[in-house]
Amino acid sequence: SSVKLSSSLWADKPAQSAKNLRGVTVNHLRKLLGDMDGIEIEFAGNRWWVCWRDGFTCDLFRARELAERILACQQTDFTAASELIGIMKRGTLLPAFVRYEWFEGIKIDYDDYFIRVIERLLPEFYESRRFAETIRLSDILFSIDSLSETALRYKVDSLLKTGRAELAHAVRARFVQEREALYGRQ
């Protein structure tokens, strides 16, 4: 609703000022979205809606769809997993720079969900000797959780299996250095 939107984004502003900021922001957002096919901002019944039409694609939605398909299968769907890797290797699906309290819970939930999917895929790709994809999955997991021991194990083991021992040792050393910088020597 307009009230909830204003109170979430401009809680420190008087009502009229928040209303003006909301109008300006929605206009800017509409201009930004104007170049994209199939997505619009609509206002109806005192509520704001982000509406998408046929032909609209969104990496987050597609990644979630693929992840659901992967989790629903007993056998690994390597085609779906490879498409998911292709989407997720481009970067985070929900940016960390958005600093709203209401957004943090959504980001944490999605990060946890994708961590679960990746941690399921890693041993399956590794055991199938798909080492390049295992390394990419590990890198994706590192992008979500920079201190993931699961990502470290599979990346290092895959690098060793592909004859890149020097790089494997460098990855492990950097991991230990980052962990020590955060937690101290253990």
Protein Blocks (a to p, Z undefined) as FASTA:
>chain_A
ZZlmmmmmmmmbcfklmmmmmmmmmmmmmmmmmmpghiacddeehiacddddehiacfkl
mmmmmmmmmmmpmbdcfklmmmmmmmmmnocfbdfklccfklmmmmmmmmmmmmmmmmmm
mmmmmmnopaklmmmmmmmmmmmmmmbfklmmmmmmmmmmnopamlmmmmmmmmmmmmmm
mnopZZ
